[in-house]
């Protein structure tokens, strides 16, 4: 049961209650405070954090933004825009569209990984023999391949390209 205490700005709840009410874990609430995504909580005389309804509402905003995959940097921007009643909705839309573009790029990368893994699994006999292209691919030395000079993203995509060439 929520133990509410009257503060100058309204009813307050402790961090566990705020976590439950917002869907953000107490650990993440402390983290968001440590990186200044949210302001430091008001403290009781005993040093316990107390949160009022508006702070829990902010935590819910953050939770929803995280559920949609926004980065902390984007959430910081969205929070600033949310608090700015004179904001230009075009800015909010641009943040959302930039995120959509990032998500589409990630989807393409994930689809390429799926194709690579499907190809490797298809070529693995899956029997009693020790030979397995999946293990061979995972064990391939990055330094021994031309991929060593590639970016991380290029290295992730290299097996897909290499098996297409070999096929």
C-alpha positions in Angstrom: 0.0 0.0 0.0 1.3 3.4 -0.9 2.6 5.5 2.0 1.8 9.0 0.9 3.4 11.9 2.7 2.3 15.5 2.1 5.1 17.7 0.6 4.9 21.3 -0.4 4.2 20.4 -4.0 1.7 17.6 -3.5 1.5 13.9 -2.5 4.8 12.0 -2.7 5.7 8.3 -3.0 9.0 6.5 -2.3 11.1 5.2 -5.1 9.6 1.7 -5.1 6.1 3.1 -5.4 7.2 5.5 -8.1 8.8 2.6 -9.9 5.6 0.6 -9.7 3.5 3.5 -10.8 5.7 4.4 -13.7 6.8 1.0 -14.9 10.5 2.1 -14.6 12.6 0.1 -12.2 14.1 1.8 -9.1 17.5 1.1 -10.5 16.7 2.9 -13.7 15.2 5.8 -11.8 18.4 6.2 -9.9 20.4 5.9 -13.2 18.2 8.5 -14.9 18.9 10.8 -12.0 22.6 10.1 -12.1 22.8 11.1 -15.8 20.5 14.2 -15.2 17.7 12.9 -17.4 15.5 13.6 -14.5 16.3 16.1 -11.7 17.4 14.8 -8.3 14.5 13.6 -6.2 13.4 15.5 -3.2 14.7 13.7 -0.1 13.0 13.1 3.3 14.7 13.9 6.5 15.8 10.3 6.6 17.3 10.6 3.1 14.7 8.7 1.2 13.7 9.8 -2.3 10.2 11.1 -2.7 8.4 11.6 -6.0 5.3 13.6 -6.8 2.7 12.9 -9.5 4.4 15.1 -12.1 7.7 13.3 -11.6 6.0 9.9 -12.0 4.3 11.3 -15.2 7.8 12.2 -16.5 9.0 8.7 -15.7 6.1 7.2 -17.7 7.0 9.5 -20.6 10.6 8.2 -20.4 9.3 4.6 -20.2 7.1 5.0 -23.3 10.0 6.6 -25.2 12.3 3.7 -24.2 9.6 1.2 -25.2 9.7 2.8 -28.7 13.5 2.5 -28.8 14.5 6.1 -28.4 18.0 6.7 -27.2 18.7 8.6 -24.0 19.9 11.5 -26.2 16.7 11.6 -28.1 14.6 11.3 -24.9 16.5 14.2 -23.5 15.5 16.2 -26.5 11.9 15.0 -26.4 11.6 15.8 -22.7 12.8 19.4 -23.5 10.3 19.7 -26.3 7.5 18.2 -24.1 8.2 20.8 -21.4 8.3 23.6 -23.9 4.7 24.7 -24.4 5.9 27.0 -27.2 7.6 24.2 -29.1 7.5 23.7 -32.8 5.8 20.4 -33.5 8.1 20.1 -36.6 11.0 19.5 -34.2 9.2 16.7 -32.5 8.3 15.2 -35.8 11.9 15.4 -37.0 13.1 13.5 -33.9 10.5 10.8 -34.5 11.4 10.6 -38.2 15.1 10.4 -37.5 14.3 7.5 -35.1 12.2 5.8 -37.8 15.2 6.0 -40.2 17.5 4.5 -37.6 15.0 1.7 -36.9 14.6 0.9 -40.6 18.4 0.7 -40.9 18.5 -1.7 -37.9 15.8 -3.8 -39.5 17.9 -4.1 -42.7 20.9 -5.1 -40.6 18.8 -7.7 -38.7 17.4 -9.1 -41.9 20.9 -9.5 -43.2 22.0 -11.3 -40.1 18.9 -13.6 -40.4 19.8 -14.5 -44.0 23.4 -15.2 -43.0 22.4 -17.4 -40.1 19.8 -19.2 -42.3 22.4 -19.8 -44.9 24.9 -21.2 -42.4 22.3 -23.3 -40.7 21.2 -24.7 -44.1 24.8 -25.7 -44.9 25.3 -27.3 -41.5 24.6 -31.0 -41.7 23.3 -31.1 -38.1 24.5 -34.6 -37.6 27.2 -36.5 -35.7 30.0 -34.9 -37.8 32.1 -32.2 -36.1 32.3 -30.1 -39.2 29.9 -27.1 -39.0 29.9 -23.9 -41.1 28.3 -22.1 -38.2 31.2 -22.8 -35.8 33.7 -22.2 -38.7 32.2 -18.8 -39.3 32.1 -17.8 -35.7 35.7 -19.0 -35.2 37.1 -17.3 -38.2 39.8 -14.9 -37.2 38.9 -11.3 -38.0 42.6 -10.5 -38.2 43.1 -13.2 -40.8 40.5 -11.9 -43.1 40.2 -8.7 -45.2 37.4 -7.8 -42.8 40.0 -6.7 -40.2 40.2 -3.3 -41.8 36.4 -2.9 -42.1 34.2 -1.1 -39.7 32.1 -3.1 -37.1 29.0 -2.8 -39.3 30.9 -3.9 -42.4 32.3 -6.9 -40.5 28.8 -7.9 -39.4 27.7 -7.9 -43.1 30.9 -9.5 -44.4 29.7 -13.2 -44.1 26.6 -12.4 -46.0 28.6 -10.9 -48.9 31.3 -13.6 -48.8 28.8 -16.5 -48.9 27.0 -14.8 -51.8 30.3 -14.6 -53.7 31.1 -18.2 -52.9 27.7 -19.5 -53.9 
